[in-house]
Amino acid sequence: MDPDGDSNATPGPHPASGPVAIIGVRELRNQVAAVVRRAAAGERIIVSVDGRPMAQLGPLSAPGPPTLADLAAQGLAEPPRIARAAAVPDPEDLAVDVRLDRIIEELRGR
């Protein structure tokens, strides 16, 4: 992404809301008709200025609940700084022959 906020429109599918693309304001200015057609076809497009989301284009009816990109465009959330999946914890080996009330009593020190 360059300092003017331009980027390659990189769609990132979201299961509830369809594809989301982030484009810079310069790219929007250069391709406004094509971007509006994409939005009318159901694609949601976030417009960024200097790399910060500022506005969104999309279909007239919302396709589902807001995504993280929606919330970031509204200033209600910040996208993750590092794009990586959260680590999945190792499963615990739980005892199946112990009663829950006895575990609670042990934890409470009775």
Secondary structure, 3 states (H helix, E strand, C coil): CCCCCCCCCCCCCECCCECEEEEEHHHHHHCHHHHHHHHHCCCEEEEEECCEEEEEECCCCCCCCCCHHHHHHCCCCCCCCCCCCCCCCCCCCCCCCCCHHHHHHHHHCC
